[in-house]
Structures are given as C-alpha cells and as structure tokens.
C-alpha cells in the first residue's frame, strides 16, 4: 500500500500462505505513516493475530507497529441518495462533500458542527452512494442520535445486517459464505487485484495448476426462473437432466429476495466449464426435497457501472 495516497482508501484482500483468500477489507491512509485497516467482523481477531505473525516472523526487519482500535471507535454507515444531505446537517459547512471534494474511496478527518472531529470514509458495502463516519467510542451514542434526529426530514431509517446482506448480494460483493477458506482470488473474479510487480503472501501457491483448471468452481450469479419458488443457500447445483448425486457442479453460497428484481437471486460457486451466462442449472436442496431451476447471470445484479456509488 505504499502507492496509496494520503486521504485515500483501497479495498484489498488477505491471502493465506496456501493461496486461499483469508479475509477482505479496506485500508485507508490517514497520514504518511498512519494506516487504518478494517476487516470482516468474524475475522477481526484472527487477522490481527496473522498480521502480528507476519510482522514478527515473516518480516521482522520492517519498522511497523500494529494496534487494534476496534473498541476505541464507533463507526456508522450512512447509505442512499440523500447521504450527503444528511451529512451536511452534522458536518461543518466548510467541509466539501461533493464528488470533486470528496471522491469515492476518499478518507480524511473532518470537523463536526460543535467542533468535534470525526473520520469520514467514502466507502460502500451496500452498493449505494455511502459514507462511513467514525468517532471516538464515547461519542458514538450521541452521534447516532444526532444522525437520526437530523435525518427525519430525509426519511432516514436504520438498517441492519439482513438488509445489508440483501444489498451486498444484489451488488455481487463477496462475504463470509464466499470467502470460506476454499476460494482463491480467481475463483471470486478478483484476480485482477493481485499485484503484478511485487510478491505477496500466497502469491506463488495461488497459481497452482489445480487452481487454474477449467472445471474449477467460479463465482456466478443465479436468478430463480420458477415463479413462486425460491433459491436456498447451500443448495447443490446440477445441469438439467443430471441425476442429483454427490457434490454436483457447485453450490449456492448466498441468497436473498431482490425487491428490485422481484424474485430470488443468489451467488454461487459453479464449475467454470459449465458456468456460461444464460444457461440453466438445477438447484437441489435435499433437506426440504426442493428442486428449483435457475439461470446463470452476472454476479452483479444491480448498477454494474457503479453509477450509484459515484452519485
């Protein structure tokens, strides 16, 4: 991340030494020698342990210190087309929140009305135009109350992990069900993010021939094409006409009802030699004796050009 400019954030992935994806998150450069790293909720502790292992064992010559600050900060995501309108109610009017003044993946300290400071990050897991605002933990309760009060005029409403999960699936963002310790960057369609000129942990072993095989499972999108039926996470995928037996050609990893599509959609890992967009597969869920026909589509169901993100 030496090329990351101060005031910018970058999405990244961490690999295990065997080339499998371990976790993902964002890294923001707050100063020349100060980085702020986020992880998934479940991997916060393990990632910290892994970073310490790398610092002490793999790269002991580096002059770097690691500190977990999870308990020191309260961070809130504000998402939707009126995000800027709400932020302008609590942020000092002198702060420029426009696209030009605060572009996507920007990260910097801002002043709030009343004089307190906050960290503001223009990042989005929901796929909508969004900011995340972070304050010292002791101010967290006051901030969220002020956000809800100031947001009444804009129709603000809290949203939880179920809603966030639905939005991230519609956007094709991977999470724990896809990053399950058995997938590589290429499996997830993220191989383009790998550094080409500098080595990194897991870079050599992720290129093993078995990981490049044509029938290696890859991330795809699925949409249910049978009215009144639904996809289920964990369903096993087969080709039409195949006898449902064994591990099939792949599996459904994440499912949600898409209000914008009007039917169930999902993410799946499917053998690359049959993962052709527009083709059909059969999703079999033995626990409920359900069989559903689904169409293979792009894993990005909404806003493929990112117009909402950059709005």
C-alpha positions as CSV (number, residue, x, y, z in Angstrom):
1,X,0.0,0.0,0.0
2,X,3.0,2.3,-0.4
3,X,1.3,3.7,-3.5
4,X,-1.9,4.6,-1.7
5,X,-2.1,8.4,-1.4
6,X,-2.8,10.1,1.9
7,X,-6.5,10.7,2.2
8,X,-7.5,7.7,0.1
9,X,-8.8,4.2,0.9
10,X,-8.4,1.0,-1.1
11,X,-10.3,-2.3,-1.0
12,X,-8.0,-5.3,-0.5
13,X,-7.8,-9.0,0.2
14,X,-5.6,-11.0,2.5
15,X,-4.4,-14.5,1.4
16,X,-3.2,-17.4,3.4
17,X,0.2,-18.9,2.6
18,X,-1.6,-21.6,0.6
19,X,-3.1,-19.0,-1.8
20,X,-6.6,-19.1,-0.4
21,X,-8.4,-15.9,0.4
22,X,-8.4,-15.3,4.2
23,X,-10.3,-12.1,4.6
24,X,-11.1,-8.8,2.9
25,X,-11.5,-5.2,4.0
26,X,-10.3,-1.6,3.3
27,X,-7.1,0.2,4.1
28,X,-7.1,4.0,4.5
29,X,-4.0,6.1,4.6
30,X,-4.6,8.8,7.2
31,X,-1.0,10.2,7.2
32,X,2.3,9.3,5.7
33,X,3.0,6.8,8.4
34,X,-0.6,6.0,9.6
35,X,-2.8,3.4,8.0
36,X,-6.3,2.3,9.2
37,X,-7.3,-1.2,8.3
38,X,-10.8,-2.8,8.5
39,X,-11.6,-6.5,8.4
40,X,-14.8,-8.5,8.4
41,X,-16.5,-8.8,11.8
42,X,-15.7,-12.5,12.2
43,X,-12.1,-12.2,11.3
44,X,-11.1,-9.1,13.3
45,X,-9.2,-11.2,15.9
46,X,-7.7,-13.8,13.6
47,X,-6.5,-11.1,11.2
48,X,-4.8,-9.2,14.0
49,X,-3.0,-12.4,15.0
50,X,-2.0,-13.1,11.4
51,X,-0.6,-9.6,11.0
52,X,1.4,-9.9,14.2
53,X,2.8,-13.3,12.9
54,X,3.8,-11.6,9.6
55,X,5.4,-8.7,11.5
56,X,7.3,-10.9,13.9
57,X,8.2,-13.9,11.8
58,X,8.0,-13.2,8.1
59,X,9.1,-9.5,8.0
60,X,10.9,-8.8,11.3
61,X,13.0,-6.1,9.6
62,X,10.0,-3.8,9.0
63,X,9.6,-0.8,11.3
64,X,5.9,-1.1,11.9
65,X,3.6,-1.3,14.9
66,X,0.1,-2.8,14.9
67,X,-2.6,-1.7,17.3
68,X,-6.2,-2.9,17.5
69,X,-8.5,0.1,17.9
70,X,-11.9,-1.7,17.5
71,X,-13.0,-0.7,21.0
72,X,-11.8,2.9,20.6
73,X,-14.1,3.9,17.7
74,X,-17.8,3.9,16.9
75,X,-18.4,3.8,13.2
76,X,-21.6,4.2,11.3
77,X,-22.5,3.7,7.7
78,X,-24.9,6.2,6.0
79,X,-26.1,5.0,2.6
80,X,-28.5,6.1,0.0
81,X,-29.1,9.0,-2.4
82,X,-29.6,11.5,0.4
83,X,-26.5,10.7,2.3
84,X,-24.8,14.0,1.6
85,X,-27.9,15.9,2.6
86,X,-27.8,14.2,6.0
87,X,-24.1,14.6,6.5
88,X,-24.3,18.3,5.8
89,X,-26.6,18.6,8.8
90,X,-23.9,17.4,11.2
91,X,-20.6,18.2,9.4
92,X,-19.1,21.7,9.5
93,X,-20.4,23.6,6.5
94,X,-16.8,24.4,5.5
95,X,-16.2,20.7,4.6
96,X,-16.5,19.9,0.9
97,X,-18.5,16.7,0.5
98,X,-19.0,17.0,-3.3
99,X,-17.7,14.4,-5.7
100,X,-14.8,16.6,-6.5
101,X,-14.0,17.5,-2.9
102,X,-14.6,14.0,-1.5
103,X,-14.5,11.4,-4.3
104,X,-15.3,7.7,-3.9
105,X,-12.7,5.9,-1.7
106,X,-11.7,9.2,-0.1
107,X,-10.8,9.1,3.6
108,X,-10.0,12.0,5.9
109,X,-10.6,13.8,9.2
110,X,-13.5,16.3,9.2
111,X,-14.9,18.8,11.7
112,X,-18.4,18.3,13.0
113,X,-20.8,21.1,13.9
114,X,-19.9,21.9,17.5
115,X,-16.2,21.5,17.0
116,X,-15.6,17.7,17.5
117,X,-13.5,15.8,15.0
118,X,-14.5,12.6,13.1
119,X,-13.1,10.4,10.5
120,X,-15.1,10.2,7.2
121,X,-14.6,7.4,4.7
122,X,-16.4,7.3,1.3
123,X,-16.7,3.5,1.0
124,X,-19.8,1.3,0.4
125,X,-20.5,-2.3,1.0
126,X,-24.2,-1.9,0.2
127,X,-23.6,-0.7,-3.4
128,X,-25.3,2.6,-2.8
129,X,-23.7,6.0,-2.5
130,X,-22.4,5.9,1.1
131,X,-20.1,7.3,3.7
132,X,-18.9,5.8,6.9
133,X,-18.3,8.2,9.8
134,X,-16.2,7.3,12.8
135,X,-15.9,9.0,16.2
136,X,-14.3,8.1,19.5
137,X,-16.4,5.4,21.2
138,X,-17.6,7.7,24.0
139,X,-19.3,9.9,21.4
140,X,-21.0,7.0,19.5
141,X,-24.4,7.2,21.2
142,X,-24.6,11.0,20.8
143,X,-23.6,10.7,17.1
144,X,-26.2,8.1,16.2
145,X,-28.9,10.1,18.0
146,X,-28.0,13.2,16.1
147,X,-28.0,11.3,12.8
148,X,-31.5,10.0,13.4
149,X,-32.7,13.4,14.5
150,X,-31.2,15.3,11.6
151,X,-32.3,12.6,9.2
152,X,-36.0,12.8,10.0
153,X,-36.5,15.4,7.2
154,X,-34.9,13.0,4.7
155,X,-36.8,9.9,5.8
156,X,-33.8,8.2,7.4
157,X,-34.3,4.7,8.8
158,X,-31.8,2.3,10.5
159,X,-30.9,-0.8,8.6
160,X,-29.3,-3.9,9.9
161,X,-27.3,-6.8,8.7
162,X,-30.2,-8.6,7.0
163,X,-30.8,-5.5,4.8
164,X,-27.1,-5.0,4.2
165,X,-26.8,-8.7,3.3
166,X,-29.5,-8.3,0.7
167,X,-27.9,-5.3,-0.8
168,X,-24.4,-6.7,-1.0
169,X,-25.7,-9.9,-2.8
170,X,-27.5,-7.7,-5.3
171,X,-24.2,-5.8,-5.9
172,X,-22.2,-9.1,-6.1
173,X,-20.0,-8.3,-3.2
174,X,-18.4,-11.4,-1.6
175,X,-18.6,-12.0,2.1
176,X,-18.1,-14.9,4.5
177,X,-20.1,-17.5,2.6
178,X,-17.9,-17.0,-0.4
179,X,-14.6,-16.4,1.5
180,X,-14.9,-19.7,3.3
181,X,-11.2,-20.7,3.2
182,X,-11.6,-22.7,-0.1
183,X,-11.6,-19.9,-2.7
184,X,-8.9,-18.1,-4.4
185,X,-8.8,-14.6,-5.9
186,X,-9.5,-16.0,-9.4
187,X,-12.4,-18.1,-8.0
188,X,-14.1,-14.9,-6.8
189,X,-13.4,-13.0,-10.0
190,X,-10.9,-10.8,-8.2
191,X,-7.6,-12.0,-9.8
192,X,-7.2,-8.6,-11.4
193,X,-6.5,-7.1,-8.0
194,X,-3.3,-9.1,-7.5
195,X,-0.1,-7.1,-7.6
196,X,1.9,-8.0,-10.8
197,X,5.2,-6.5,-9.9
198,X,5.6,-7.2,-6.2
199,X,5.3,-10.5,-4.4
200,X,2.8,-11.1,-1.5
201,X,1.9,-13.9,0.9
202,X,0.1,-16.6,-1.0
203,X,1.0,-15.4,-4.5
204,X,3.0,-18.4,-5.6
205,X,0.7,-21.1,-4.3
206,X,-2.4,-19.4,-5.7
207,X,-1.1,-20.2,-9.2
208,X,-1.0,-24.0,-8.7
209,X,-2.3,-25.8,-11.8
210,X,-5.3,-27.3,-9.9
211,X,-6.4,-23.7,-9.1
212,X,-6.4,-22.9,-12.9
213,X,-8.3,-26.0,-14.0
214,X,-11.2,-25.3,-16.4
215,X,-13.7,-27.0,-14.1
216,X,-12.6,-25.1,-11.0
217,X,-15.6,-23.5,-9.3
218,X,-16.0,-19.8,-10.0
219,X,-18.3,-17.1,-8.7
220,X,-21.6,-16.6,-10.7
221,X,-25.0,-15.1,-10.1
222,X,-28.2,-17.0,-10.2
223,X,-31.8,-15.9,-10.6
224,X,-34.8,-18.1,-9.9
225,X,-36.9,-18.7,-13.1
226,X,-39.7,-20.6,-11.5
227,X,-42.5,-18.4,-10.2
228,X,-43.4,-19.0,-6.6
229,X,-40.2,-20.8,-5.8
230,X,-37.0,-19.7,-4.0
231,X,-33.3,-20.4,-4.0
232,X,-31.7,-21.6,-0.8
233,X,-28.2,-21.1,0.5
234,X,-26.4,-24.5,0.5
235,X,-28.3,-25.9,-2.5
236,X,-26.3,-28.2,-4.7
237,X,-26.1,-27.3,-8.4
238,X,-26.6,-29.8,-11.3
239,X,-27.1,-29.5,-15.0
240,X,-30.6,-30.1,-16.3
241,X,-31.2,-33.8,-16.8
242,X,-28.4,-34.8,-14.4
243,X,-29.2,-37.2,-11.6
244,X,-28.8,-35.3,-8.2
245,X,-26.0,-37.2,-6.6
246,X,-22.8,-36.3,-4.7
247,X,-21.4,-32.8,-4.7
248,X,-22.8,-31.7,-8.1
249,X,-21.2,-29.0,-10.2
250,X,-21.2,-26.3,-7.5
251,X,-23.2,-24.8,-4.6
252,X,-25.3,-21.8,-3.8
253,X,-23.5,-19.6,-1.2
254,X,-25.8,-16.6,-0.6
255,X,-29.4,-15.9,-1.4
256,X,-31.8,-13.0,-1.0
257,X,-35.1,-11.8,-2.3
258,X,-34.4,-8.9,-4.6
259,X,-37.1,-6.2,-4.3
260,X,-35.7,-4.5,-7.5
261,X,-35.7,-7.8,-9.5
262,X,-38.9,-9.1,-8.0
263,X,-37.6,-12.6,-7.4
264,X,-34.9,-14.5,-5.5
265,X,-31.3,-14.0,-6.6
266,X,-28.2,-15.6,-5.3
267,X,-24.4,-16.0,-5.6
268,X,-22.9,-19.4,-6.3
269,X,-19.7,-21.2,-6.9
270,X,-20.1,-23.2,-10.1
271,X,-17.7,-25.3,-12.2
272,X,-16.1,-22.9,-14.8
273,X,-16.6,-25.3,-17.7
274,X,-20.4,-25.1,-17.4
275,X,-20.7,-21.5,-15.9
276,X,-22.0,-19.9,-19.1
277,X,-24.2,-16.9,-18.6
278,X,-27.7,-17.5,-19.8
279,X,-27.5,-21.3,-19.3
280,X,-29.7,-23.1,-16.8
281,X,-28.9,-25.1,-13.7
282,X,-30.9,-27.0,-11.2
283,X,-30.6,-26.1,-7.5
284,X,-31.3,-29.1,-5.3
285,X,-31.9,-28.7,-1.6
286,X,-32.2,-32.2,-0.1
287,X,-33.2,-31.1,3.4
288,X,-36.5,-29.9,2.1
289,X,-36.7,-32.1,-1.0
290,X,-36.7,-28.9,-3.2
291,X,-35.7,-28.6,-6.8
292,X,-35.6,-25.2,-8.4
293,X,-34.5,-24.1,-11.9
294,X,-32.2,-21.1,-12.1
295,X,-30.4,-19.1,-14.8
296,X,-26.7,-18.2,-14.7
297,X,-26.2,-14.5,-14.8
298,X,-23.5,-11.9,-13.8
299,X,-23.0,-11.8,-10.0
300,X,-23.6,-8.0,-10.2
301,X,-27.4,-7.8,-10.4
302,X,-27.7,-4.0,-10.0
303,X,-25.8,-0.9,-11.1
304,X,-23.0,-2.7,-12.9
305,X,-21.4,0.6,-13.9
306,X,-21.3,1.8,-10.3
307,X,-23.4,5.0,-11.0
308,X,-25.0,4.9,-7.6
309,X,-21.6,4.5,-5.9
310,X,-20.3,7.6,-7.6
311,X,-23.5,9.6,-7.4
